Amino acid sequence: MRSVRARAALGATLVVALALAAAGFAVLLVLRANLTDQAGLQAEVAAREVAGQLALGVPYDRLETGDEEDHPVQVTDEDGRVVAVSKDLEAISGTGTDRVTRAPAPTPSPTPSSTAEDGDDDDDDDGTDSPDPARGEVSTDDPDFANGTATVDGDRADYRFASVEATNAAGLTLTVHAGAPLAAEQRAVGSVRGAMLTGLPVVLLVVAGVTWLVTRRALRPVEGIRREMAAITASEDLSRRVPEPGSHDEVARLARTTNETLTALEASVERQRRFVADASHELRSPIASLRTQLEVGAAHPELLDVTGAVADTVRLQALAADLLLLARLDAGERPGTALLELGALVREEVSQRTGDRIPVAVSVPEEAGGLEVTGSRTQLARVVGNLLDNAERHARSAVAVAVRAEGGGVAVEVTDDGDGVAEAERERIFERFVRLDDARTRDEGGAGLGLALARDVAVRHGGRLTVTGAGERGARFTLWLPDAR
């Protein structure tokens, strides 16, 4: 049962089996009820015919009971004594008394009808018919029904009995029990039940087989996807893709989603490879420079460039810090949940910048209580610092930073009056290790990680980082973060 096909076939078979069993049981019940009702109706007709004779005063031994085998009859009085039975009735059950021998009792004789004095007619003087006072009546109430057995001329069978009351001419209330055979009902129910028991296994076998084949056909593309994924894993070739069926069902959507995942995974691995290559290249330069200076200083102490060594060490330290932060962000590190006043953070970051070649103009509203955000203070301070470093690197004579409330959040704008960023390059500059000015040296241009790191931090905090033009010249970087409220 480890196969989906086997579980699907078994589940479908069980469901169909339960449904057919319930439907078959209901059909048998309805069929039996209908046939039993028909037998009851026949028994009622036979009982009322005999009851009508009793009401007319026919003597017990002259009752016409019809076919005794089809309609056995038993008549009892108010005390439950048997006063009449049909011919050849040897045993009976289900009527309230099992006796088939007539109890000794006087046989009532019909009472003569009242006649006119001349004996020619029953009309009164006014010409209307008068009721016959010697005639009994048959009860119009619904008869009582019961199932039982009767033995007629040595043959025992099941019957449906109807009990009808009648009052004879002498005022005695009698009960007529007439039966109708249930053999037809039993044969019909048995035939239907046998057909169901014979056909049910065949139907279940067909259902199981069809479900197995349909499921196998439906899962065939899934097996193709599995084989291709296994081949991709074994070959480590993420450029391969799984086959997409031409249908528009769930399997086709699974294949498309799998290919999209492979595309994203390929891009991620490629980006990681480039990141490792660029990081090793960037780290190699300051390390090689620092080693060279130290080796020269060891051989010729008078030629040691301490200032250059310190600069290379600082650059190496900053690059290592950027790489570590990017690694933590790629690993899914979540930002903090501390409440930060962004205006105060910007003022503090600007006040700590003592080596800028261009003073930074700060614009923060006096009432900065509505400029609060949540996140990591260290990471957001790093974003502001990177934006200011970028502005200082490209500005001609002015760098400004402004904080304001905007669109349900807080915006920090860093503006410079440099050459700006071409519109076609405004997304590319946020990629890692990207420097637009190839003529700029590494020492002046940095490693190309500052803006990439700043955007990653902004996105992790639920915000965004964009760049636009700042008037006729220059660039404006806008960091937007959602309000803490």
C-alpha positions as CSV (number, residue, x, y, z in Angstrom):
1,M,0.0,0.0,0.0
2,R,3.0,2.3,-0.4
3,S,1.9,3.1,-3.9
4,V,-0.5,6.1,-4.5
5,R,-2.2,4.0,-7.2
6,A,-2.9,1.2,-4.8
7,R,-4.2,3.5,-2.2
8,A,-6.4,5.3,-4.7
9,A,-7.8,2.1,-6.1
10,L,-8.5,0.7,-2.6
11,G,-10.1,3.9,-1.5
12,A,-12.3,4.1,-4.6
13,T,-13.3,0.4,-4.3
14,L,-14.2,0.8,-0.6
15,V,-16.3,3.9,-1.3
16,V,-18.1,2.2,-4.2
17,A,-18.6,-0.9,-2.2
18,L,-20.2,1.0,0.7
19,A,-22.3,3.0,-1.7
20,L,-23.5,-0.1,-3.6
21,A,-24.2,-2.0,-0.3
22,A,-26.2,0.9,1.1
23,A,-28.1,1.3,-2.2
24,G,-28.7,-2.4,-2.5
25,F,-30.0,-2.7,1.0
26,A,-32.3,0.3,0.4
27,V,-33.6,-1.3,-2.8
28,L,-34.3,-4.6,-1.1
29,L,-36.1,-2.9,1.7
30,V,-38.3,-0.9,-0.7
31,L,-38.9,-3.9,-2.9
32,R,-39.9,-6.1,0.1
33,A,-42.1,-3.3,1.5
34,N,-43.9,-2.9,-1.9
35,L,-44.5,-6.6,-2.4
36,T,-45.6,-7.0,1.2
37,D,-48.0,-4.2,0.7
38,Q,-49.4,-5.9,-2.4
39,A,-49.8,-9.2,-0.5
40,G,-51.5,-7.3,2.3
41,L,-53.9,-5.7,-0.2
42,Q,-54.8,-9.1,-1.6
43,A,-55.3,-10.4,1.9
44,E,-57.6,-7.5,2.8
45,V,-59.7,-8.1,-0.3
46,A,-60.1,-11.7,0.6
47,A,-60.9,-10.9,4.2
48,R,-63.5,-8.3,3.2
49,E,-65.2,-10.7,0.8
50,V,-65.6,-13.3,3.7
51,A,-66.6,-10.5,6.1
52,G,-69.3,-9.4,3.6
53,Q,-70.8,-12.8,3.6
54,L,-70.9,-12.9,7.4
55,A,-72.6,-9.5,7.4
56,L,-75.2,-10.9,5.1
57,G,-75.9,-13.8,7.5
58,V,-74.3,-16.6,5.5
59,P,-73.8,-19.6,7.8
60,Y,-70.2,-20.5,8.8
61,D,-70.2,-23.8,7.0
62,R,-71.4,-22.2,3.8
63,L,-68.8,-19.4,3.6
64,E,-67.1,-19.1,0.2
65,T,-63.4,-18.6,1.0
66,G,-62.1,-18.9,-2.5
67,D,-58.8,-20.7,-3.2
68,E,-57.7,-22.0,0.2
69,E,-54.0,-22.3,-0.9
70,D,-53.8,-18.7,-2.0
71,H,-56.0,-17.3,0.7
72,P,-56.4,-19.4,3.9
73,V,-59.1,-18.0,6.1
74,Q,-59.8,-18.2,9.8
75,V,-62.8,-16.6,11.5
76,T,-62.9,-16.0,15.3
77,D,-65.5,-14.6,17.5
78,E,-65.3,-12.0,20.3
79,D,-63.9,-14.5,22.7
80,G,-61.2,-15.7,20.3
81,R,-62.9,-19.0,19.5
82,V,-62.5,-20.3,16.0
83,V,-65.9,-20.5,14.3
84,A,-64.9,-21.1,10.7
85,V,-61.8,-22.0,8.7
86,S,-61.1,-22.5,5.1
87,K,-61.0,-26.0,3.6
88,D,-57.8,-28.1,4.1
89,L,-56.3,-25.6,6.5
90,E,-54.2,-27.7,8.9
91,A,-52.2,-25.2,10.9
92,I,-51.9,-21.4,11.1
93,S,-49.8,-18.8,13.0
94,G,-49.7,-15.1,13.1
95,T,-53.4,-14.5,13.6
96,G,-53.6,-14.5,17.4
97,T,-54.8,-18.1,17.7
98,D,-53.2,-21.2,16.3
99,R,-56.4,-23.3,16.4
100,V,-57.9,-24.5,13.2
101,T,-60.7,-26.6,14.7
102,R,-64.1,-25.0,15.0
103,A,-65.3,-24.5,18.6
104,P,-68.7,-26.0,19.4
105,A,-71.2,-23.2,19.0
106,P,-74.6,-22.8,17.5
107,T,-74.6,-21.8,13.9
108,P,-76.5,-18.6,13.4
109,S,-79.2,-18.8,10.8
110,P,-80.1,-15.9,8.6
111,T,-82.9,-13.7,9.9
112,P,-85.6,-13.2,7.3
113,S,-85.9,-9.8,5.9
114,S,-88.9,-7.8,6.7
115,T,-91.4,-7.7,3.9
116,A,-94.6,-5.8,3.0
117,E,-97.8,-7.4,3.8
118,D,-98.4,-8.5,0.3
119,G,-94.8,-10.0,0.1
120,D,-94.2,-8.6,-3.4
121,D,-91.8,-5.7,-2.5
122,D,-89.9,-3.9,0.3
123,D,-91.2,-0.4,-0.5
124,D,-92.9,1.8,2.1
125,D,-96.0,3.6,1.3
126,D,-94.1,6.6,0.1
127,G,-92.2,4.5,-2.4
128,T,-88.7,4.7,-0.7
129,D,-86.4,1.8,0.3
130,S,-86.2,1.0,4.0
131,P,-83.0,-0.4,5.6
132,D,-82.8,-4.1,6.1
133,P,-82.8,-4.6,9.8
134,A,-81.5,-8.3,9.5
135,R,-78.3,-7.3,7.7
136,G,-75.0,-6.9,9.5
137,E,-72.1,-4.6,8.6
138,V,-68.4,-4.8,7.8
139,S,-66.0,-2.5,9.6
140,T,-64.6,0.3,7.5
141,D,-61.5,0.7,9.7
142,D,-58.1,-0.1,8.3
143,P,-57.4,-3.8,8.9
144,D,-54.6,-5.1,11.0
145,F,-51.7,-6.8,9.2
146,A,-49.3,-9.5,10.4
147,N,-47.0,-12.0,8.9
148,G,-47.4,-15.7,9.7
149,T,-47.5,-19.2,8.3
150,A,-50.2,-21.6,7.3
151,T,-50.2,-25.3,6.3
152,V,-52.8,-26.1,3.6
153,D,-53.2,-29.7,2.5
154,G,-49.7,-30.5,3.9
155,D,-47.9,-27.6,2.3
156,R,-46.5,-25.0,4.7
157,A,-45.8,-21.5,3.5
158,D,-45.5,-17.9,4.7
159,Y,-48.5,-15.5,4.4
160,R,-49.4,-11.9,4.9
161,F,-52.6,-11.9,7.1
162,A,-55.2,-9.1,7.1
163,S,-57.8,-9.0,10.0
164,V,-61.2,-7.4,9.2
165,E,-64.0,-7.2,11.7
166,A,-67.7,-7.8,10.7
167,T,-70.9,-7.9,12.6
168,N,-73.5,-10.5,11.5
169,A,-77.2,-10.2,11.6
170,A,-77.4,-11.5,15.1
171,G,-75.1,-8.7,16.4
172,L,-72.1,-10.9,17.0
173,T,-68.7,-9.3,16.1
174,L,-66.5,-11.7,14.2
175,T,-62.9,-11.3,13.0
176,V,-61.9,-12.6,9.6
177,H,-58.2,-13.5,9.2
178,A,-57.4,-13.9,5.5
179,G,-53.9,-14.5,4.1
180,A,-52.0,-13.9,0.9
181,P,-48.9,-15.8,0.0
182,L,-45.5,-14.2,0.4
183,A,-43.8,-16.6,-1.9
184,A,-43.7,-14.1,-4.8
185,E,-42.1,-11.5,-2.5
186,Q,-39.5,-13.9,-1.2
187,R,-38.7,-15.1,-4.7
188,A,-38.3,-11.5,-6.0
189,V,-36.2,-10.3,-3.1
190,G,-34.1,-13.5,-3.3
191,S,-33.5,-13.0,-7.0
192,V,-32.6,-9.3,-6.6
193,R,-30.3,-10.1,-3.6
194,G,-28.6,-12.9,-5.6
195,A,-28.1,-10.6,-8.6
196,M,-26.5,-8.0,-6.3
197,L,-24.2,-10.5,-4.6
198,T,-23.1,-11.8,-8.0
199,G,-22.7,-8.4,-9.7
200,L,-21.1,-6.6,-6.7
201,P,-17.7,-8.3,-6.9
202,V,-17.6,-7.7,-10.7
203,V,-18.4,-4.0,-10.3
204,L,-15.8,-3.6,-7.6
205,L,-13.2,-5.4,-9.7
206,V,-14.0,-3.0,-12.6
207,V,-13.9,0.0,-10.3
208,A,-10.5,-1.1,-8.9
209,G,-9.0,-1.7,-12.3
210,V,-10.3,1.5,-13.8
211,T,-9.1,3.5,-10.9
212,W,-5.7,1.8,-11.0
213,L,-5.3,2.6,-14.7
214,V,-6.6,6.1,-14.5
215,T,-4.3,6.9,-11.5
216,R,-1.4,5.3,-13.3
217,R,-1.9,7.4,-16.3
218,A,-2.5,10.6,-14.2
219,L,0.7,10.0,-12.2
220,R,2.9,9.1,-15.2
221,P,4.0,12.8,-15.6
222,V,4.8,12.8,-11.9
223,E,7.1,9.9,-12.4
224,G,8.8,11.8,-15.2
225,I,9.3,14.8,-13.0
226,R,10.7,12.5,-10.3
227,R,13.2,10.9,-12.6
228,E,14.3,14.2,-14.0
229,M,14.8,15.7,-10.5
230,A,16.8,12.6,-9.6
231,A,19.0,13.2,-12.7
232,I,19.4,16.9,-11.9
233,T,20.4,16.0,-8.3
234,A,22.9,13.5,-9.5
235,S,24.4,15.7,-12.2
236,E,24.2,19.0,-10.2
237,D,23.2,20.6,-13.5
238,L,20.6,23.2,-12.4
239,S,20.1,24.4,-16.0
240,R,18.0,21.3,-16.7
241,R,14.3,21.4,-16.4
242,V,11.6,18.8,-15.7
243,P,9.1,18.0,-18.5
244,E,5.8,20.0,-18.4
245,P,2.7,18.1,-19.6
246,G,0.4,19.8,-22.0
247,S,-2.5,19.5,-19.7
248,H,-3.7,22.3,-17.4
249,D,-4.2,20.2,-14.3
250,E,-2.5,20.0,-11.0
251,V,0.4,17.9,-12.3
252,A,1.1,20.5,-15.0
253,R,1.1,23.3,-12.3
254,L,3.4,21.1,-10.2
255,A,5.9,20.8,-13.1
256,R,5.8,24.6,-13.8
257,T,6.3,25.4,-10.1
258,T,9.2,22.9,-10.0
259,N,10.8,24.6,-13.0
260,E,10.3,28.0,-11.4
261,T,12.0,26.7,-8.3
262,L,14.9,25.3,-10.3
263,T,15.2,28.6,-12.1
264,A,15.3,30.5,-8.7
265,L,17.7,27.9,-7.3
266,E,20.0,28.2,-10.3
267,A,20.0,32.0,-10.0
268,S,20.7,31.7,-6.3
269,V,23.6,29.3,-6.8
270,E,25.0,31.4,-9.6
271,R,24.7,34.5,-7.4
272,Q,26.4,32.6,-4.6
273,R,29.2,31.5,-6.8
274,R,29.7,35.1,-8.1
275,F,29.6,36.3,-4.5
276,V,32.3,33.9,-3.4
277,A,34.5,34.7,-6.4
278,D,34.0,38.5,-6.0
279,A,34.6,38.3,-2.3
280,S,37.8,36.3,-2.7
281,H,39.0,38.8,-5.3
282,E,38.1,41.8,-3.1
283,L,39.8,40.2,-0.1
284,R,42.9,39.3,-2.0
285,S,43.9,42.8,-2.9
286,P,44.0,44.4,0.6
287,I,45.6,41.2,2.1
288,A,48.3,41.1,-0.7
289,S,48.9,44.8,-0.2
290,L,49.2,44.5,3.6
291,R,51.5,41.5,3.3
292,T,53.7,43.3,0.8
293,Q,54.0,46.3,3.1
294,L,54.8,44.1,6.1
295,E,57.4,42.1,4.3
296,V,59.1,45.3,3.1
297,G,58.9,46.7,6.6
298,A,60.5,43.5,8.0
299,A,63.4,43.7,5.5
300,H,63.7,47.5,5.5
301,P,62.1,49.0,8.6
302,E,62.8,52.5,7.4
303,L,60.6,51.9,4.3
304,L,57.5,50.6,6.3
305,D,54.3,52.5,5.2
306,V,52.4,52.5,8.5
307,T,49.7,54.8,7.2
308,G,49.1,52.6,4.1
309,A,49.1,49.4,6.3
310,V,46.5,50.9,8.6
311,A,44.3,52.0,5.6
312,D,44.5,48.5,4.1
313,T,43.6,47.0,7.5
314,V,40.6,49.3,7.9
315,R,39.4,48.5,4.4
316,L,39.8,44.8,5.1
317,Q,37.9,45.1,8.4
318,A,35.0,47.0,6.7
319,L,34.9,44.5,3.9
320,A,34.8,41.6,6.3
321,A,32.0,43.2,8.3
322,D,30.0,43.7,5.1
323,L,30.5,40.1,4.0
324,L,29.5,38.8,7.5
325,L,26.3,40.9,7.5
326,L,25.4,39.8,4.0
327,A,26.0,36.2,5.0
328,R,23.7,36.6,8.1
329,L,21.0,38.2,5.9
330,D,21.2,35.4,3.3
331,A,20.9,32.9,6.1
332,G,17.5,34.4,7.0
333,E,18.4,36.5,10.1
334,R,15.4,38.4,11.2
335,P,15.6,42.1,12.2
336,G,15.1,43.0,15.8
337,T,11.9,44.4,17.2
338,A,13.3,47.3,19.1
339,L,11.5,50.6,18.9
340,L,13.7,53.2,17.2
341,E,13.3,57.0,16.7
342,L,14.7,57.3,13.2
343,G,15.4,61.1,13.4
344,A,17.5,60.6,16.5
345,L,19.4,57.7,14.8
346,V,20.2,59.9,11.8
347,R,21.5,62.7,14.0
348,E,23.6,60.3,16.0
349,E,25.1,58.7,12.9
350,V,25.9,62.1,11.3
351,S,27.5,63.4,14.5
352,Q,30.0,60.5,14.6
353,R,31.2,61.2,11.0
354,T,34.3,63.3,11.7
355,G,36.4,62.6,8.5
356,D,33.9,63.6,5.8
357,R,35.3,65.9,3.2
358,I,31.8,67.6,2.8
359,P,29.7,68.5,5.8
360,V,26.3,66.8,5.9
361,A,23.2,69.0,6.2
362,V,20.6,67.3,8.4
363,S,16.9,68.1,8.3
364,V,14.8,66.4,10.9
365,P,11.4,67.8,12.2
366,E,11.4,69.3,15.6
367,E,8.6,67.0,16.8
368,A,10.0,63.6,15.7
369,G,7.7,61.5,17.9
370,G,5.9,60.2,14.8
371,L,9.1,59.0,13.2
372,E,9.4,55.7,15.0
373,V,10.1,52.3,13.4
374,T,10.9,48.8,14.7
375,G,14.0,46.9,13.8
376,S,17.7,46.4,14.4
377,R,19.5,49.7,15.4
378,T,22.9,48.4,14.3
379,Q,21.6,47.4,10.8
380,L,19.6,50.6,10.2
381,A,22.6,52.7,11.3
382,R,24.7,50.7,8.8
383,V,22.2,51.5,6.1
384,V,22.3,55.3,6.8
385,G,26.1,55.2,7.1
386,N,26.4,53.4,3.7
387,L,24.1,55.9,2.0
388,L,26.2,58.8,3.4
389,D,29.4,57.1,2.4
390,N,28.1,56.7,-1.2
391,A,27.0,60.4,-1.2
392,E,30.4,61.6,0.1
393,R,32.1,59.6,-2.6
394,H,30.2,61.1,-5.5
395,A,29.2,64.6,-4.3
396,R,30.8,67.8,-5.6
397,S,30.0,70.2,-2.8
398,A,26.8,69.2,-1.0
399,V,25.4,66.2,0.9
400,A,22.1,66.4,2.7
401,V,20.0,64.0,4.7
402,A,16.3,64.6,5.6
403,V,13.8,62.6,7.7
404,R,10.0,62.9,7.3
405,A,6.8,61.0,7.6
406,E,5.5,59.6,4.3
407,G,2.7,57.2,3.3
408,G,2.2,55.4,6.6
409,G,5.9,55.2,7.3
410,V,9.2,57.1,7.7
411,A,11.4,58.2,4.8
412,V,15.1,59.1,5.0
413,E,16.4,60.9,1.9
414,V,20.2,61.2,1.2
415,T,21.0,63.7,-1.6
416,D,24.2,64.7,-3.3
417,D,25.1,67.0,-6.1
418,G,27.4,64.6,-8.0
419,D,26.9,63.2,-11.5
420,G,23.8,61.2,-10.5
421,V,22.9,57.7,-11.7
422,A,21.7,56.9,-15.2
423,E,18.1,55.7,-15.3
424,A,19.2,52.4,-17.0
425,E,21.6,51.7,-14.1
426,R,19.3,52.6,-11.1
427,E,18.6,49.0,-10.4
428,R,21.9,47.5,-11.3
429,I,23.8,49.6,-8.6
430,F,22.0,47.6,-5.9
431,E,23.6,44.3,-7.1
432,R,26.6,43.0,-5.2
433,F,30.1,44.0,-6.2
434,V,28.8,46.4,-8.9
435,R,30.8,49.6,-9.5
436,L,29.6,51.8,-12.4
437,D,32.8,53.8,-12.8
438,D,35.3,51.3,-14.0
439,A,38.0,53.9,-14.1
440,R,37.7,54.5,-10.3
441,T,40.2,52.6,-8.3
442,R,39.1,50.1,-5.6
443,D,40.4,52.3,-2.9
444,E,38.2,55.2,-4.0
445,G,35.2,53.2,-5.3
446,G,34.8,50.6,-2.5
447,A,33.9,47.0,-3.0
448,G,30.5,47.6,-4.4
449,L,28.7,46.1,-1.4
450,G,27.4,49.1,0.4
451,L,24.2,49.7,-1.6
452,A,23.4,46.0,-2.0
453,L,23.7,45.6,1.8
454,A,21.5,48.7,2.4
455,R,18.7,47.4,0.1
456,D,18.8,43.9,1.7
457,V,18.5,45.4,5.2
458,A,15.6,47.7,4.0
459,V,13.7,44.7,2.5
460,R,14.3,42.6,5.7
461,H,12.7,45.5,7.7
462,G,9.6,45.5,5.4
463,G,10.7,48.7,3.6
464,R,12.4,49.7,0.3
465,L,15.4,51.6,-1.0
466,T,15.2,53.5,-4.3
467,V,17.2,56.0,-6.2
468,T,16.0,58.9,-8.3
469,G,17.5,62.1,-9.8
470,A,18.0,65.1,-7.6
471,G,17.1,68.1,-9.8
472,E,19.5,68.8,-12.7
473,R,22.3,66.8,-11.3
474,G,23.0,64.5,-8.4
475,A,21.2,61.5,-6.9
476,R,18.6,61.1,-4.2
477,F,18.5,57.8,-2.3
478,T,15.2,57.2,-0.4
479,L,14.9,54.7,2.4
480,W,11.3,54.0,3.4
481,L,10.4,52.0,6.5
482,P,6.9,51.2,7.8
483,D,5.7,53.2,10.9
484,A,6.1,51.3,14.2
485,R,2.3,51.8,14.8
